């Protein structure tokens, strides 16, 4: 593999920004230099742009007209190629509630491309969103396939390819739920509470069993009240639970995002897109799995009941929204990259020698100028 050198860069380290050069070789960050005297290195003069760790999206269904549930490698490649233009370097292809055979086929397709060198962002695994949800909080999940959790079925999903399923979202409700959570945890799968109407106390039991993540916090879960803190309250008070947030300014009010960050701290919040196939396409009618969706004014909603149906958000926008809310560039990096890398054991998420060369070059307005995945330029504006 050939190397790549970016000079005259504002390199965003975890605690400070340095002016310098970054050398990428064999898919890794080889060297970071401070200072401006690196003309003799050659490479690309990036004219003082920011270099930040590549964004990591652990909850995305689709983009650019494709959806993981299209059940094809081509669809996954399309998503990968689209999101790399918006700075995402790693993602979990996310499924929807469906029948068992379809889900196993979709997992098989994701497994074939997992950590393979493809045209865009790297697919580091799968996120199973469903089918073990609460019908009352189904959102845009198809209730035809919603059922209680069971170890036997989960085992079938995990056996499609060991190490593929990294994240599993469930309501943590009913018979078999706690056993299923314990089983998933034993298999090194991160278990997330989502699409759930269980009580605060039931969430506490689920956390004891192994739940350590929350699916698109506030959305599709029992809200907070002062007498019943609900799922939202439990997510906020459990320090070992990482909380996803869809920060498109539609799903969650900016001040509710601020409240979540105040409760959790910047090290426990993960920006996700929950993007669907219409991301990057004009307004109009689309599908989310088998359900009809209309996209307009930056919102994706079910035709049947006007529920929000995923988003058309991209990670660069989520990053920018965090800055606009008053968070530092260091905090924005944590919530779009570092925290996810840490939770899922990726050798990324921070600019450090020896880490994977997954980086994004940002303009002064935080738009993406270049995306590098494992040392290869995958997008250049």
KEKE-3310 file (N, C-alpha, C; in steps of 0.2 Angstrom, whole numbers, plus 5000, padded with zeros to 4 digits):
npx = (5004:5003:5009:5002:5003:4998:5000:5002:4991:4976:4977:4966:4968:4964:4964:4969:4973:4984:4995:5001:5008:5002:5006:5001:5002:5002:4988:4988:4990:5005:5014:5013:5016:5021:5021:5027:5036:5037:5038:5047:5043:5034:5018:5001:4996:4985:4980:4977:4966:4954:4959:4951:4945:4938:4920:4909:4895:4884:4871:4862:4851:4850:4854:4856:4847:4847:4844:4849:4840:4837:4843:4854:4871:4875:4866:4872:4884:4881:4876:4888:4896:4889:4889:4902:4905:4901:4909:4909:4917:4917:4904:4889:4879:4861:4848:4830:4814:4808:4804:4811:4819:4822:4829:4840:4846:4849:4859:4868:4873:4878:4888:4897:4903:4909:4921:4928:4938:4930:4921:4918:4914:4919:4911:4909:4901:4885:4870:4856:4841:4827:4818:4812:4802:4791:4775:4767:4777:4782:4786:4793:4793:4789:4774:4769:4779:4784:4789:4791:4807:4819:4831:4835:4831:4839:4852:4852:4853:4866:4874:4875:4886:4899:4903:4898:4886:4885:4878:4863:4846:4832:4816:4817:4808:4795:4793:4808:4816:4826:4835:4839:4846:4857:4862:4866:4875:4885:4890:4897:4890:4884:4870:4855:4843:4827:4813:4803:4792:4794:4795:4804:4810:4810:4819:4830:4832:4835:4847:4855:4856:4863:4861:4868:4867:4857:4844:4842:4839:4825:4817:4804:4803:4797:4794:4800:4794:4790:4785:4786:4800:4803:4809:4818:4822:4829:4839:4846:4851:4859:4875:4883:4877:4877:4871:4862:4859:4848:4853:4845:4838:4825:4820:4823:4822:4834:4838:4834:4843:4854:4851:4852:4866:4871:4866:4872:4885:4899:4906:4898:4888:4882:4882:4870:4864:4852:4848:4838:4834:4831:4840:4849:4842:4829:4814:4799:4790:4795:4801:4802:4809:4795:4786:4777:4784:4784:4795:4799:4803:4815:4811:4807:4792:4780:4768:4756:4753:4759:4770:4788:4800:4814:4828:4835:4847:4865:4881:4891:4882:4877:4888:4891:4879:4881:4892:4886:4877:4885:4895:4912:4924:4932:4923:4913:4919:4921:4908:4904:4913:4924:4918:4910:4920:4927:4917:4914:4926:4935:4950:4951:4944:4952:4965:4980:4996:4998:4985:4970:4970:4959:4951:4945:4944:4940:4932:4933:4919:4915:4911:4913:4929:4938:4938:4946:4949:4956:4968:4967:4961:4945:4935:4935:4932)
npy = (4994:5011:5027:5042:5059:5072:5089:5105:5106:5108:5098:5089:5084:5074:5083:5095:5107:5105:5113:5105:5090:5075:5058:5044:5027:5011:5009:5014:5027:5034:5044:5059:5075:5091:5108:5119:5116:5107:5105:5098:5085:5082:5077:5082:5098:5104:5117:5122:5116:5107:5092:5077:5063:5050:5049:5038:5028:5020:5016:5015:5014:5015:5024:5036:5030:5016:5002:4993:4982:4979:4968:4965:4965:4975:4985:4988:4992:5004:5012:5013:5020:5032:5038:5040:5051:5060:5060:5048:5034:5022:5010:5002:4991:4992:4982:4980:4976:4961:4945:4930:4922:4931:4941:4933:4931:4944:4947:4938:4944:4956:4951:4946:4957:4963:4972:4971:4978:4990:5002:5013:5019:5008:4993:4988:4978:4972:4979:4974:4979:4975:4959:4961:4969:4982:4983:4995:5005:5005:5013:5016:5002:4986:4980:4967:4958:4958:4951:4941:4940:4927:4915:4904:4908:4919:4914:4908:4919:4924:4914:4915:4922:4922:4935:4945:4952:4966:4974:4974:4979:4979:4978:4973:4967:4956:4938:4929:4939:4944:4933:4932:4944:4942:4931:4937:4946:4938:4933:4943:4954:4970:4976:4984:4995:4999:5005:5003:5001:4999:5000:5011:5003:4991:4993:4995:4982:4975:4982:4977:4964:4966:4976:4990:5001:5013:5014:5026:5038:5045:5044:5032:5026:5025:5040:5052:5056:5064:5055:5043:5038:5031:5024:5033:5041:5030:5028:5040:5040:5029:5026:5017:5016:5019:5032:5034:5047:5055:5069:5078:5090:5088:5075:5076:5090:5103:5107:5097:5088:5094:5092:5078:5076:5083:5075:5063:5065:5070:5059:5048:5049:5045:5051:5047:5042:5035:5034:5033:5026:5037:5047:5060:5061:5068:5075:5065:5049:5035:5019:5010:4997:4986:4996:5011:5027:5045:5058:5074:5092:5089:5078:5061:5052:5040:5035:5030:5034:5045:5045:5047:5041:5035:5045:5058:5062:5066:5061:5072:5083:5081:5082:5096:5102:5099:5107:5120:5120:5124:5115:5110:5107:5096:5089:5087:5078:5067:5063:5059:5050:5045:5039:5029:5021:5017:5010:4999:4993:4997:5001:5015:5032:5042:5053:5047:5040:5024:5021:5016:5023:5031:5045:5062:5077:5093:5108:5125:5128:5116:5107:5092:5089:5079:5062:5048:5031:5018:5023:5026:5037:5040:5049:5065:5082)
npz = (5000:4996:5003:5011:5013:5022:5023:5032:5040:5051:5064:5074:5089:5104:5114:5110:5096:5083:5072:5058:5051:5044:5042:5033:5031:5025:5028:5041:5054:5053:5057:5066:5064:5072:5067:5054:5044:5033:5020:5013:5014:5004:4998:5001:5002:5013:5016:5028:5033:5044:5051:5056:5066:5056:5054:5063:5061:5069:5067:5054:5041:5027:5011:4997:4989:4992:5003:5017:5019:5006:5003:4995:4989:4981:4985:4998:4995:4988:4998:5006:4997:4996:5009:5013:5006:5015:5026:5034:5039:5045:5047:5054:5046:5046:5051:5049:5057:5052:5043:5049:5039:5029:5036:5040:5027:5023:5033:5029:5017:5022:5029:5020:5015:5026:5033:5021:5007:5001:4990:4997:5013:5027:5031:5046:5053:5058:5064:5072:5072:5080:5078:5091:5098:5106:5102:5104:5104:5091:5081:5065:5063:5056:5062:5060:5061:5073:5089:5104:5112:5110:5114:5105:5092:5091:5092:5079:5071:5075:5071:5057:5053:5064:5075:5067:5070:5079:5087:5095:5095:5106:5114:5127:5134:5142:5143:5142:5138:5147:5148:5135:5133:5142:5136:5123:5128:5133:5121:5116:5110:5109:5118:5116:5122:5115:5105:5115:5129:5142:5161:5172:5182:5176:5166:5173:5178:5166:5162:5172:5168:5156:5146:5138:5130:5121:5110:5097:5107:5117:5105:5101:5113:5130:5138:5149:5165:5181:5190:5185:5178:5167:5151:5146:5157:5164:5155:5156:5169:5171:5171:5164:5152:5135:5125:5110:5098:5087:5079:5070:5072:5070:5075:5088:5100:5100:5113:5121:5117:5122:5136:5137:5135:5146:5156:5153:5149:5138:5134:5133:5124:5107:5091:5079:5062:5058:5046:5031:5014:5006:5009:5003:4991:4981:4987:4990:4987:4995:5001:5017:5022:5020:5021:5017:5014:5015:5010:5014:5016:5023:5031:5035:5034:5039:5027:5032:5045:5048:5057:5062:5051:5052:5046:5035:5038:5038:5044:5044:5045:5058:5066:5063:5069:5082:5085:5082:5093:5103:5107:5109:5096:5100:5108:5099:5090:5099:5100:5087:5083:5092:5104:5099:5092:5104:5111:5102:5100:5090:5080:5079:5078:5085:5082:5081:5082:5075:5075:5064:5048:5046:5042:5041:5031:5035:5029:5034:5036:5041:5031:5021:5014:5010:5012:5020:5020:5029:5025:5011:4999:4998:4995:4987:4987)
capx = (5000:5007:5007:4998:5005:4994:5003:4999:4984:4975:4976:4962:4970:4959:4964:4972:4973:4991:4997:5007:5007:5000:5008:4997:5005:4999:4982:4988:4993:5012:5017:5010:5022:5019:5025:5025:5042:5037:5038:5052:5039:5029:5011:4996:4995:4978:4979:4975:4959:4954:4959:4947:4944:4932:4914:4907:4888:4882:4864:4860:4848:4851:4856:4857:4842:4848:4843:4851:4835:4836:4845:4859:4878:4875:4863:4876:4890:4878:4876:4895:4899:4886:4890:4909:4906:4899:4914:4908:4923:4915:4897:4885:4873:4856:4842:4823:4810:4806:4804:4818:4823:4824:4834:4846:4849:4852:4865:4873:4875:4882:4894:4901:4907:4911:4929:4931:4940:4925:4922:4917:4915:4920:4906:4912:4897:4878:4866:4850:4835:4821:4811:4809:4800:4785:4771:4765:4782:4785:4788:4792:4795:4783:4772:4767:4784:4786:4788:4795:4814:4821:4838:4835:4831:4845:4857:4852:4856:4873:4877:4875:4893:4901:4907:4895:4881:4889:4873:4856:4841:4826:4812:4819:4801:4792:4797:4814:4820:4832:4839:4841:4851:4862:4865:4869:4881:4890:4893:4900:4886:4881:4863:4852:4835:4824:4806:4801:4787:4794:4795:4810:4812:4812:4825:4836:4834:4838:4854:4859:4857:4868:4860:4873:4866:4850:4843:4839:4836:4819:4812:4802:4803:4793:4797:4802:4789:4793:4783:4788:4806:4802:4815:4822:4825:4834:4845:4850:4854:4864:4882:4886:4873:4879:4865:4862:4855:4848:4853:4844:4834:4818:4818:4824:4824:4841:4839:4833:4850:4859:4849:4855:4873:4872:4865:4877:4892:4901:4909:4893:4883:4884:4878:4869:4859:4846:4846:4835:4836:4830:4845:4853:4838:4824:4808:4795:4788:4800:4800:4807:4807:4789:4782:4778:4786:4785:4800:4798:4805:4820:4808:4804:4787:4776:4762:4750:4751:4763:4776:4794:4802:4821:4830:4839:4853:4871:4885:4894:4877:4876:4894:4890:4874:4884:4896:4881:4874:4890:4900:4919:4926:4934:4917:4909:4923:4920:4901:4903:4918:4928:4914:4908:4926:4928:4912:4914:4933:4938:4956:4950:4941:4956:4971:4985:5000:4996:4977:4968:4970:4952:4951:4941:4947:4934:4933:4931:4912:4914:4909:4919:4933:4941:4938:4951:4947:4961:4974:4965:4957:4938:4931:4938:4927)
capy = (5000:5017:5031:5048:5064:5079:5094:5112:5104:5109:5091:5089:5078:5073:5089:5101:5107:5107:5114:5101:5086:5068:5053:5038:5022:5004:5009:5016:5033:5032:5049:5065:5081:5097:5113:5120:5115:5100:5105:5092:5078:5082:5076:5086:5104:5105:5124:5124:5113:5103:5084:5074:5056:5048:5048:5031:5028:5013:5015:5018:5009:5016:5031:5036:5026:5009:5000:4986:4977:4977:4961:4964:4968:4981:4991:4990:4996:5011:5016:5014:5025:5039:5041:5042:5058:5064:5059:5042:5029:5015:5010:4996:4991:4991:4979:4982:4970:4957:4938:4927:4920:4937:4944:4929:4932:4951:4946:4935:4949:4961:4947:4945:4963:4965:4973:4970:4984:4992:5008:5019:5018:5001:4990:4984:4973:4973:4981:4971:4983:4971:4960:4960:4976:4983:4986:5002:5010:5002:5018:5013:4995:4983:4976:4960:4953:4959:4945:4941:4938:4920:4913:4899:4912:4924:4910:4907:4925:4925:4909:4917:4923:4924:4941:4950:4956:4970:4978:4971:4983:4976:4981:4971:4966:4950:4932:4927:4945:4945:4928:4934:4949:4939:4927:4941:4949:4932:4932:4950:4958:4976:4975:4991:4996:5003:5004:5000:5005:4996:5004:5012:4997:4985:4995:4993:4974:4974:4984:4972:4958:4967:4981:4995:5005:5015:5015:5033:5040:5049:5042:5025:5024:5028:5046:5054:5060:5064:5050:5037:5041:5028:5022:5039:5042:5025:5029:5046:5039:5023:5029:5013:5015:5024:5034:5036:5053:5058:5076:5082:5095:5086:5070:5079:5097:5104:5108:5090:5085:5097:5089:5071:5077:5085:5069:5057:5067:5069:5052:5042:5050:5044:5053:5042:5045:5032:5037:5028:5026:5043:5051:5062:5061:5073:5074:5061:5043:5029:5013:5008:4989:4985:5002:5017:5033:5051:5063:5081:5096:5086:5073:5055:5050:5035:5037:5027:5037:5051:5043:5048:5034:5036:5052:5059:5065:5063:5062:5078:5088:5080:5085:5103:5103:5099:5114:5125:5120:5127:5111:5111:5102:5090:5086:5084:5072:5061:5060:5057:5045:5042:5035:5023:5017:5014:5005:4993:4990:4999:5004:5021:5037:5047:5054:5044:5035:5017:5020:5015:5029:5033:5052:5067:5083:5097:5115:5130:5128:5109:5103:5087:5091:5073:5056:5043:5025:5014:5026:5027:5042:5037:5054:5071:5087)
capz = (5000:4996:5008:5009:5018:5022:5027:5033:5042:5058:5066:5080:5094:5109:5119:5107:5089:5081:5065:5056:5045:5046:5037:5033:5028:5026:5031:5048:5055:5054:5061:5066:5065:5073:5064:5047:5040:5031:5013:5010:5014:4998:5000:4999:5006:5014:5016:5035:5035:5050:5050:5062:5065:5052:5058:5064:5061:5071:5066:5048:5036:5020:5008:4990:4985:4994:5010:5019:5018:4999:5002:4990:4991:4978:4990:5004:4992:4987:5005:5008:4993:4997:5016:5013:5004:5021:5031:5037:5037:5047:5049:5055:5042:5051:5048:5051:5059:5046:5045:5051:5034:5026:5041:5039:5020:5024:5037:5025:5012:5026:5031:5014:5014:5032:5033:5015:5004:4996:4987:5001:5020:5029:5035:5052:5056:5058:5069:5071:5075:5079:5079:5098:5100:5109:5097:5106:5102:5085:5076:5058:5062:5054:5068:5057:5062:5080:5093:5110:5111:5111:5113:5100:5086:5091:5090:5072:5068:5077:5068:5050:5053:5070:5075:5062:5073:5084:5091:5095:5098:5108:5119:5134:5137:5142:5144:5137:5137:5151:5146:5128:5134:5145:5130:5118:5131:5133:5114:5115:5106:5113:5118:5116:5123:5110:5104:5121:5134:5149:5166:5174:5186:5171:5162:5178:5178:5159:5163:5176:5163:5151:5142:5139:5125:5120:5103:5096:5114:5116:5100:5101:5120:5136:5140:5156:5169:5187:5194:5181:5174:5160:5148:5145:5164:5165:5150:5158:5176:5171:5169:5159:5146:5130:5122:5103:5097:5080:5080:5064:5074:5069:5079:5095:5101:5102:5121:5124:5116:5128:5142:5137:5136:5153:5160:5151:5148:5131:5133:5133:5118:5101:5086:5073:5058:5057:5039:5026:5007:5003:5011:4997:4985:4981:4991:4986:4990:4996:5005:5022:5022:5017:5023:5012:5017:5011:5012:5012:5021:5027:5036:5032:5038:5036:5024:5035:5052:5049:5061:5059:5048:5050:5044:5029:5041:5037:5050:5044:5048:5065:5068:5063:5073:5089:5085:5083:5099:5107:5110:5106:5091:5103:5110:5093:5088:5103:5099:5081:5081:5097:5108:5095:5092:5110:5113:5098:5100:5083:5081:5076:5082:5088:5078:5085:5078:5076:5074:5057:5044:5045:5043:5037:5030:5035:5027:5039:5038:5043:5026:5020:5008:5008:5017:5019:5024:5029:5021:5004:4998:4995:4992:4987:4984)
cpx = (5004:5004:5004:5001:5000:4998:4999:4991:4983:4972:4972:4964:4964:4959:4967:4972:4980:4991:5002:5005:5006:5002:5004:5001:5003:4993:4982:4991:5000:5015:5013:5015:5018:5024:5024:5030:5042:5036:5042:5048:5035:5022:5007:4995:4988:4976:4975:4968:4960:4955:4956:4947:4938:4926:4912:4899:4886:4874:4862:4857:4849:4853:4857:4853:4842:4846:4846:4846:4833:4839:4850:4866:4878:4872:4868:4882:4888:4878:4883:4898:4896:4888:4898:4910:4904:4903:4913:4913:4921:4907:4894:4879:4867:4850:4835:4819:4807:4805:4811:4822:4826:4830:4841:4850:4852:4859:4870:4877:4880:4889:4899:4906:4910:4919:4932:4933:4934:4926:4922:4919:4915:4914:4909:4908:4890:4875:4859:4845:4829:4823:4808:4807:4793:4780:4768:4770:4786:4788:4787:4794:4788:4780:4770:4773:4787:4784:4792:4802:4815:4828:4839:4836:4837:4851:4858:4855:4863:4877:4878:4883:4895:4905:4904:4891:4885:4884:4866:4851:4835:4823:4814:4813:4799:4796:4802:4818:4827:4837:4843:4847:4857:4866:4869:4876:4887:4894:4896:4896:4883:4873:4860:4845:4832:4817:4803:4797:4788:4795:4803:4814:4814:4818:4831:4838:4837:4846:4858:4860:4862:4867:4864:4872:4859:4849:4839:4835:4831:4814:4811:4804:4799:4797:4797:4796:4792:4791:4785:4794:4806:4809:4820:4826:4830:4840:4849:4854:4859:4870:4885:4882:4875:4872:4866:4858:4854:4847:4852:4839:4827:4816:4818:4826:4831:4843:4838:4840:4855:4858:4852:4862:4875:4871:4870:4884:4894:4904:4904:4887:4886:4879:4877:4865:4852:4843:4843:4836:4836:4835:4849:4849:4833:4818:4803:4793:4794:4797:4805:4805:4801:4784:4783:4779:4786:4790:4799:4800:4811:4817:4806:4799:4783:4769:4755:4748:4755:4769:4783:4797:4810:4822:4833:4845:4859:4876:4889:4889:4877:4882:4893:4885:4877:4888:4891:4877:4879:4895:4907:4920:4928:4928:4913:4913:4922:4913:4900:4908:4921:4924:4912:4914:4928:4923:4912:4921:4936:4945:4956:4947:4945:4962:4977:4990:4999:4989:4976:4968:4963:4951:4947:4944:4941:4936:4931:4924:4910:4911:4915:4922:4936:4940:4943:4949:4953:4967:4973:4960:4950:4934:4935:4933:4930)
cpy = (5006:5022:5038:5053:5070:5084:5101:5111:5106:5102:5091:5083:5079:5080:5095:5101:5109:5108:5109:5096:5079:5063:5047:5033:5015:5004:5012:5024:5032:5037:5055:5070:5087:5102:5114:5119:5108:5100:5100:5085:5077:5081:5081:5092:5105:5112:5125:5121:5109:5095:5081:5067:5055:5047:5040:5031:5021:5011:5018:5012:5009:5023:5030:5031:5018:5008:4994:4981:4976:4970:4960:4967:4974:4987:4993:4994:5003:5015:5018:5020:5032:5042:5043:5049:5063:5063:5053:5037:5022:5015:5003:4996:4988:4988:4982:4975:4967:4950:4935:4925:4926:4940:4940:4930:4939:4951:4943:4940:4954:4957:4946:4951:4966:4966:4972:4977:4986:4999:5014:5018:5010:4999:4986:4979:4975:4975:4978:4975:4979:4964:4960:4966:4976:4987:4993:5007:5008:5007:5016:5006:4991:4978:4968:4955:4954:4953:4945:4938:4930:4918:4909:4903:4916:4920:4909:4913:4926:4920:4910:4918:4926:4930:4947:4954:4959:4973:4975:4976:4979:4980:4979:4969:4959:4944:4931:4933:4945:4939:4929:4939:4946:4935:4931:4944:4944:4932:4939:4954:4964:4976:4982:4991:5001:5001:5000:5004:5002:5001:5006:5006:4992:4986:4993:4986:4972:4976:4980:4966:4959:4972:4987:5000:5007:5017:5022:5036:5046:5046:5034:5023:5028:5034:5047:5058:5060:5059:5043:5039:5037:5026:5027:5041:5037:5026:5035:5044:5033:5025:5024:5011:5021:5025:5037:5042:5054:5065:5079:5088:5094:5080:5072:5086:5098:5104:5101:5086:5087:5093:5082:5072:5079:5079:5064:5059:5066:5062:5046:5044:5049:5047:5048:5045:5042:5033:5031:5030:5032:5048:5053:5062:5066:5071:5069:5054:5038:5024:5013:5001:4989:4991:5008:5023:5039:5056:5070:5086:5093:5080:5067:5053:5045:5038:5036:5031:5043:5051:5045:5041:5035:5043:5052:5063:5062:5065:5069:5084:5087:5083:5093:5105:5104:5105:5120:5126:5122:5122:5112:5106:5096:5086:5083:5078:5066:5058:5058:5051:5041:5037:5029:5018:5013:5008:4998:4991:4992:5002:5011:5026:5042:5047:5052:5039:5028:5015:5019:5022:5031:5041:5056:5074:5088:5104:5119:5129:5121:5105:5098:5089:5084:5068:5051:5037:5021:5016:5027:5032:5039:5043:5061:5076:5090)
cpz = (5000:5001:5006:5015:5017:5026:5027:5035:5050:5061:5073:5084:5099:5113:5116:5099:5087:5074:5063:5050:5048:5040:5038:5028:5030:5030:5039:5048:5057:5058:5060:5068:5067:5070:5057:5042:5037:5023:5009:5010:5008:5001:4998:5004:5007:5016:5023:5037:5041:5047:5057:5060:5060:5056:5058:5065:5063:5070:5060:5043:5029:5018:5001:4986:4987:5001:5011:5018:5011:4998:4996:4992:4987:4982:4995:5001:4990:4993:5007:5004:4994:5004:5017:5011:5010:5027:5035:5035:5039:5049:5050:5051:5046:5048:5051:5053:5053:5048:5045:5044:5030:5030:5040:5032:5020:5027:5033:5020:5016:5027:5026:5013:5020:5032:5027:5012:4999:4994:4992:5009:5022:5033:5040:5055:5055:5064:5068:5075:5074:5078:5085:5101:5104:5104:5098:5104:5096:5081:5069:5057:5061:5059:5066:5060:5069:5084:5099:5108:5113:5109:5106:5093:5086:5089:5082:5068:5069:5073:5060:5049:5060:5070:5070:5066:5079:5089:5090:5099:5100:5113:5127:5138:5137:5143:5139:5136:5141:5149:5140:5129:5137:5140:5125:5121:5131:5126:5111:5110:5111:5112:5120:5118:5118:5108:5109:5126:5141:5154:5168:5177:5181:5167:5167:5178:5171:5159:5167:5172:5158:5146:5143:5134:5124:5113:5102:5102:5113:5111:5101:5108:5125:5138:5147:5159:5176:5192:5191:5176:5167:5158:5147:5151:5165:5161:5153:5165:5176:5167:5164:5153:5141:5126:5115:5103:5090:5080:5073:5065:5072:5074:5087:5095:5103:5110:5124:5122:5121:5134:5143:5138:5143:5157:5159:5151:5141:5129:5132:5128:5112:5096:5081:5068:5057:5050:5035:5019:5004:5004:5004:4991:4986:4985:4986:4990:4990:5000:5011:5024:5018:5017:5018:5016:5012:5014:5009:5018:5026:5032:5032:5037:5035:5033:5028:5041:5053:5054:5058:5057:5046:5049:5037:5032:5038:5043:5050:5047:5055:5069:5069:5068:5081:5090:5086:5089:5105:5110:5106:5100:5094:5105:5104:5090:5092:5101:5092:5079:5087:5101:5105:5094:5098:5112:5109:5096:5093:5085:5077:5081:5086:5083:5082:5081:5080:5075:5066:5054:5042:5047:5038:5037:5030:5033:5034:5041:5040:5037:5024:5013:5006:5014:5015:5023:5023:5025:5014:5004:4994:4992:4992:4983:4978)
residu = (UNK:UNK:UNK:UNK:UNK:UNK:UNK:UNK:UNK:UNK:UNK:UNK:UNK:UNK:UNK:UNK:UNK:UNK:UNK:UNK:UNK:UNK:UNK:UNK:UNK:UNK:UNK:UNK:UNK:UNK:UNK:UNK:UNK:UNK:UNK:UNK:UNK:UNK:UNK:UNK:UNK:UNK:UNK:UNK:UNK:UNK:UNK:UNK:UNK:UNK:UNK:UNK:UNK:UNK:UNK:UNK:UNK:UNK:UNK:UNK:UNK:UNK:UNK:UNK:UNK:UNK:UNK:UNK:UNK:UNK:UNK:UNK:UNK:UNK:UNK:UNK:UNK:UNK:UNK:UNK:UNK:UNK:UNK:UNK:UNK:UNK:UNK:UNK:UNK:UNK:UNK:UNK:UNK:UNK:UNK:UNK:UNK:UNK:UNK:UNK:UNK:UNK:UNK:UNK:UNK:UNK:UNK:UNK:UNK:UNK:UNK:UNK:UNK:UNK:UNK:UNK:UNK:UNK:UNK:UNK:UNK:UNK:UNK:UNK:UNK:UNK:UNK:UNK:UNK:UNK:UNK:UNK:UNK:UNK:UNK:UNK:UNK:UNK:UNK:UNK:UNK:UNK:UNK:UNK:UNK:UNK:UNK:UNK:UNK:UNK:UNK:UNK:UNK:UNK:UNK:UNK:UNK:UNK:UNK:UNK:UNK:UNK:UNK:UNK:UNK:UNK:UNK:UNK:UNK:UNK:UNK:UNK:UNK:UNK:UNK:UNK:UNK:UNK:UNK:UNK:UNK:UNK:UNK:UNK:UNK:UNK:UNK:UNK:UNK:UNK:UNK:UNK:UNK:UNK:UNK:UNK:UNK:UNK:UNK:UNK:UNK:UNK:UNK:UNK:UNK:UNK:UNK:UNK:UNK:UNK:UNK:UNK:UNK:UNK:UNK:UNK:UNK:UNK:UNK:UNK:UNK:UNK:UNK:UNK:UNK:UNK:UNK:UNK:UNK:UNK:UNK:UNK:UNK:UNK:UNK:UNK:UNK:UNK:UNK:UNK:UNK:UNK:UNK:UNK:UNK:UNK:UNK:UNK:UNK:UNK:UNK:UNK:UNK:UNK:UNK:UNK:UNK:UNK:UNK:UNK:UNK:UNK:UNK:UNK:UNK:UNK:UNK:UNK:UNK:UNK:UNK:UNK:UNK:UNK:UNK:UNK:UNK:UNK:UNK:UNK:UNK:UNK:UNK:UNK:UNK:UNK:UNK:UNK:UNK:UNK:UNK:UNK:UNK:UNK:UNK:UNK:UNK:UNK:UNK:UNK:UNK:UNK:UNK:UNK:UNK:UNK:UNK:UNK:UNK:UNK:UNK:UNK:UNK:UNK:UNK:UNK:UNK:UNK:UNK:UNK:UNK:UNK:UNK:UNK:UNK:UNK:UNK:UNK:UNK:UNK:UNK:UNK:UNK:UNK:UNK:UNK:UNK:UNK:UNK:UNK:UNK:UNK:UNK:UNK:UNK:UNK:UNK:UNK:UNK:UNK:UNK:UNK:UNK:UNK:UNK:UNK:UNK:UNK:UNK:UNK:UNK:UNK:UNK:UNK:UNK:UNK:UNK:UNK:UNK:UNK:UNK:UNK:UNK:UNK:UNK:UNK:UNK:UNK:UNK:UNK:UNK)
# end
